[in-house]
Amino acid sequence: MERIEPGTRVGDFVLGERIHSGAMGYIHEATRVEGADPGFPVVIKVPTMGRGTAIDLVGLETEMMLLPSLTGPHAPRYVASGAMATFPFIAMERVDGESLARVTARAPLDPEEASRLGAALADALHSLHSQGLVHHDVKPENVIVQADGTAVLVDFGFARHQRFPDLLGEEMHFAAGSSAYVSPEQLRDRRGDPRSDLYSLGAILYQLATGEPPFGYPQTLTGMRDRLWRMPAPPRGLNPKVPEALQEVILRCLETDAAARYQSAAHIAFDLRNAAEVELTERARTLATPGFWRQARRWWSAAGSSKVLPKTPVASRAPVVMVAVDTSHPDDARHGGIRWTARQVLSLSEDYRVMFVSVVAAPAVREEAGGSDTSSARHMRHLALLRQWIQPLGLSSHRASLHVIESPDPARTLLTLARQNNADLIILGAPAPDPMRIAWWRSVASAVSAGAHCSVHIVRAGES
């Protein structure tokens, strides 16, 4: 293949300046000279020359196959590609923003900023996982943070999609991402588990919070395999400003056993945005690196289990359910049906995470200083009612979170919370009978049903 330079004609495009040179390929600005303008800036990716070209080509072929199937704001839009047999390339949307690699260079960050960036990346992973794709090379260089805070993942050369052939896994004996962020499953040649990306997210969060990745930058496979048994130094031991809740999230992501990690990126995003709801364990409180004997036991356990890992990819699905509870009307006949429906849904799996939300209307008159019904007093009263409402469900604290929000627009508030927390299902009551109502579509239930990005279950009075 000829050397690619600015001004070269590639398919229907002319290359501009080179904006990135990586191990897997070059990226150039591009202008379309034939065909329809896609309506957004375009870049073209071509494989590198010389050594390593085989894996580069397989990675590019993988990206050419998978990128057209992805939708949403967390991946660049596909434009065109060139035939592998003649001139392989892929043209895609240029994503403007700041590389997360530049952000990590400023670490350690303020915990709030680290949590915000981690939640944005978790949102992006949740979107990709929901579409059946595991990225397998989640690292700061492959994340672009846009001006509005949205995280976009790029470079899908190592990715695995449940509906497409695994070209890299079929042709290579070892297909793992970057040494500082690669998961234990990838080191054991196990591809397709979404929880691998959650481990990489934990490694990035660790770096954002402390300034260093949890296991450094090992240069050999032997060095990388230390993470099969080693526990990293607790972030709070390196940076005392790290809150216990953030350390809990980070170390749970970095569990060697995928079953002990979060089971969904949506749950990570939720905990990073709701630190007060995080259930703290020993992970949150520890400050010192585990001692020799504890690490030795982990090494022995890892050595015994490494030969029995299944090769079949695991599709991890841990939905988030939102239940809207009207605590302003505790005697409403619909409460029993809503509680029964929530119990039935949550009985299907221990992996469900549920948000109980009460949206409280603000008073029409202005609060007076020293009054008994201040915003704080209302919040505490409705929170107590909400806690009383869920008590019959018998949920453990790590599965449920309670939210009381004062808002003049309950429907919009519920929709915003559902989108922000990647809810998969919203449960709420049907419109109340009201002879004065002109049409049912003026209710909160109908507005939520019309605007929701996910499924909505409407419960009528007496439904159980």
N, C-alpha and C positions, 0 to 999 in steps of 0.2 A: 504494500500500500504506500502511495506517495505521502510525503510529509505534508501535513495540513498547516496552511498559513492564512492570515487574513487576506481576503480577496478571492479565496478559492471558491469555486462553484460546487455546492453539495446539494444534489437534487434540485429542488426549486428554490434554493436559498444561496445567498452569498455570505460567507463568513466575515464577521467583524473581528474586533480585538479579542484575544484570548483572556478570559476572566478567571480561569481556574486551571491549575495543573495538578492532578491527583494521581495516586497509584493506579487507578482503574481507567483513567482517561482524561481528555482535555475537554473544556467547555468554552465555547466561543459565543459571542453575540452573533446574531444572524438577522438578515433581512430577506423577506420572501420576495422573489422577483417574478414568479409565475404562480398562478393559482390564487385562491381567495385568501385575503388577509384574515388571520384568525381573530383580530381585534385586540390583541395584547402583545407585549414584547416577547420575543422568542430567543431561546438559546439552543445551540446544537452541541451534542455530546458525541465525541468520537473516541475510539479506543487508543491507548498508548501504543507506541511502536516498540519493537525489540523484545527483550526478555519479559516474560509474563504475559505475552500477547494472548495465549490460549485462554487463561482464566479471565482476562479482560474481555475477550470476545464472548465467552459464555455469560459473563455478568451483563454485558450489553444486550445480548440476545434475551436474557431473562427480563431485563428492564423493558425492552421493546415489546415483550409478550404481556407483561403485567400492567404497565402504566396505563394503557387505554381502558382497562377495566375499572380504574379507580375514579371515584367521584368525591366531591366535597372540597372544602377549603384547605385541607391538610396535606394535599399532594399537588404537584404541578400538573397542569392540563397537558395532555398529549396532543401533538400536532401532526407529526409524520415520522417516518423511519425509512431507512435504506436497506436494501436486501443484503443479507449476510454474505451471500456468495460474490457480490460485486463491490459494494461500498457501504459497509455498515455504519449507521449513525442513527441518532434519535433526536428529533426536534420537539421541544416542549416549552411550556410557559416559563418565562423568566420571573422568578419570585424575588421581589425586592424586600429587603429587610436586613437585619443584623445576624450574622452567623453566631450560633450559640458558642462556637469556639472562641470568638472575641469576648464574649461575656465571661466565660470561664477563666479567661486570662486575668480578669479583674477579681476573681474570687480570693478569699471568702467574701460572699455577698451578705447583705442584710438578710436575716431569716425570712422576712416578709417577701423580699424580692425573689429569693431562692424558691420559696413555696409557690409564688405566682408563676414563675417560669416552669417549675415542675408540673404544676396543674395544667398549664397550657400544653406541655409535651404529652401529658397523660391524656388530654382530650384528643390530641392528634393520633396517638396510639389506639385509643378506643375506637375512633373512626375507622382506622385501617383494619383493626382486628374484627370489627363488625362486618367488614367487607370480605373477610376470609383470608387476609394477608398478614403474615408475620415478617417484620422488616429484617431482623437478624443482623443489622449493623447500625444500631442506634448509638450514635456518638455525637459530641458537640458539632463536629464538622458537617454532619448530615442533617442539622436542624437549623432552620432560618426562622427568626422571630420577626414578624411583621410589625408595622407601626401600631396596629390596633391590639397587639399582644397575642395574636394567633400564631401558633407554631406550625410550620410546614416541614414535612420530612422529604428529603431528596435521596437520590442514589439507592435504587432498589435492586442492585446487582446481586446481593446476597439473599434476597427475599424468597419466601416460600408462600405459595398461594394454594389453598386447599382445592381449587378447581382447575389448576393448571399443572403440567408436568414440572417436576423439580429438576431442572436442567443441571444446576450446580451440584445438587446431592447425588444425581445419577452419574456425573462425570468425574467428580473429585473425591478423593479419599478424606480430605479435611476441608470443611467449608465453614469457617467461623469469621466473626467480625474482628474489630480492632482489639488488641490485647488488653487494654485498660478497662473495657466495657463488656467483653464477651461473657456469656452466661455459662454455668456449669453444664447445662444440657448440650450446648454446641460443642464443648470440649469433649463430650462423650458421643459426638456424632449423632446427636438427636435433633432433628430439625422439625419445625412446624408447630412448636408449642408457644402460644402467645406469651406465656409467662417468662420466656427468655427475654423478650423485650422489656418486661417489667423489671427484671434484674438489671438490665442496662440502664433503665431509667433511674433505678436506685443508685447506681454508680455515678451517674451524672449529678444527681441530687447531692450525693456525698461530696463531690468535687465543688459544687456551687457553695456548699455550706462550710467546707474546710479549706479549700484551695488545692487539694490533692485528691486524685482518684483513690479508691479504697485499697487497691493492691499495686499502686504505682504503675509503671509502664514495662512489664516484663518483656524480654526480647526472645524468649524461647518458649516452646510448648510446655516444657517442664515447669518453667516459672509461672505460666498461666494456670497450670493445673493445681497450683497451691490453693486456689479458691474453691476447689472441690471439698476442702476440709477446714481451711483457715477462716477464722472470724476476723473481720477488720477491726481496727482500733475504733472505739466509739467516737462519733463526731464531736460530742460534747467534751471529750477528753482533749481534743485538738483545738476546739473553739468553744469556750464557755458560753458564748452568746447563742449557741444553738438551743432552742427550746426542747423540752422533753418530747413534746408531740412530734416535732419534726424528726428527731432522732428515732422515735418509734417507727415512723413511716419509712425512713431510709433503711434502717436495719431489717425491717420486715421485707422490704423489696429485695434485700441482699441475702436472704436465707438461701443456703445451698440447696435445700430440698424445695422444689417448686411448689409442693403441696402446702408448705408453711408460709409461702409468700401471699401477697394479695392475689386474688384470682381474676381480677378485672382491673384494667386501667381506669375505668370509671370510678372505682372505689378509691383509688389513689387520689384522683382529682378531687373527689369529695372530701377526703380527709385533709388534704392540703389546704382546702378552702374553708374548712370547718375544724380548726385545731382544737376547739373546746370539746368537740364530740369524739376525739380520738381516744380509744381505750388504751391506757398506758399499762405496759407490762414491764418485766425486768429489762427488756431491751431499752426502754426509755430512760431508766435510772442508772444504768451502768456507766462508769467513767473510765474504767481501766481495761486494757486488753486482756482477754482471758489467759489464765496461767498455762504452764507447760502441760500439766496432766489433762486438763480439759481439752486443750488443742490436740493432744496425743490421742485421746479417746475419739475425737472427731475424725482424725486421720485414719484410725483403724476402722471406724464405721464406714467412711468413704471408700476405703480400699475393698471392703467386703461387699459394698453395694454397687460398685461401678460395673460389675459384670452382669447385673440383672435388670438394668434399665430397659424398658420396652423401646423398640424402634418406631412404633406407631405414633404419629403425631397426636397430641392431645389438644382438642379444641376446648379452650377454657371459656365458659360462659357464666357470668355471675351478675345477673341483672340488678338494676336499681328500680325500686318501686316507690312512687310518691302517693301518699294517702292524705287527702284533704279532709280536715276535721273542723266542723263549725263549732268552736267552743263558745261562741256568743249565744248559741241556742242549745244548751246541754240536754234539753228534753225533746229535741227533734226526733220524730219517729224513724228517721233514716239512719240514725247512728248504729242501731243494731245490725242492719243490713250491711253497712260499710265495714263494721268490725268483722262480721262473719266472712265477707268477701276477702278482706285482708288476710284473715286466718287461713282460708282455703288456698289463696295464692302462695303464701309464705310456707305452707306445709309441703309444697312441691320440692323444695330444695333448701338446704342449710346455707347455701351461698347467696341467697337473696339479701340485699341491703335495702332497708326501708326508711324513708323520710316521712315523718308525720308533720304536717304543716297546718297551722291555723293562721288565717289572714284576718286580722281584726280591723274594723273600721275605726278611723280616728274620730273623735268627738266633733260635733258641728261647732261647738263654742270653744273659745280659746281657753287654755288651761291657766289657772291662777296659781301663783307661787304659794306653796304650802297646802294646796288642795289635796284631797285624799285620792283623787283619780288621775294621778300623773301618768305619763307614758310608761315610766318604770314600774309603777304599781300595777297598771293594766297588763304589762308584759308578764310580770311574776304571777298574777292571778290566772291568766290564760295558760301559762306554762304549767301551772299546777293542775288545771283542768285537763290539759292535754296528757300529762303524765298519768292522771287518774283514768283517762279514756283508754290508754293502751295497756293498762295493768292486766286486764283479763287475758291478753294475748300471750303473756309470759315470755316475752322476747329478751334475749341477753343483750347487754348494753352495746356490744360490738356490732349488732345487727340493726339497731334502731337509733335514730337521732330525732330530736324534737326541735321544731322551729316555730316561733311566734313572730309574725311580721305585721306591722301596722301599715295599712295601705288603703287608699280610696278605691283601688281597682283590683279586686281579688283575682279576677281571671288573668289579667296581665302578669300579676305577681306570680301566680302558679305556673304560668307558661315560661316565664323567665327563669324561675328556679328549676323547672324541669329541664330546660335546655342547658343551663349552666352545670347541672349535675348529671347530665347524660341519662336521664330517667328513661326506662324502657316501658313503663306502664304508669298511668295515673288513675287512681281510684277516687271517685267523689260522688256525692249525692246528686240525684236527679232534681230538676226544678221543683220547687215546692208548689203545691196547688194554690192558685191565687186567681180568683175570679176577676181581679182588676188587671191582670197581666194580658196584654194584647196578643202576644205570641211567645211561645216557649223559648224561641231563639234569643230572647233578651236575658236569659239566665246566665249565671257563671258557668254552669255545666255545658251549655251549648257553645259559649265562647271558647272554653277550653277545648272542647271536642273539635271545633273548627280550626283552631290555631295550633294544636299540639303537633309536635314532630314525631310522637310515639303513639302507641295504642292508649285508648282511654276506656275505662270501664265505668259506666254510669249505673249507680245503685238506686233503686226505688224503695220507698217505704215498704217494710214488710218483706223485702227480698232476703231470704236466708234458707 
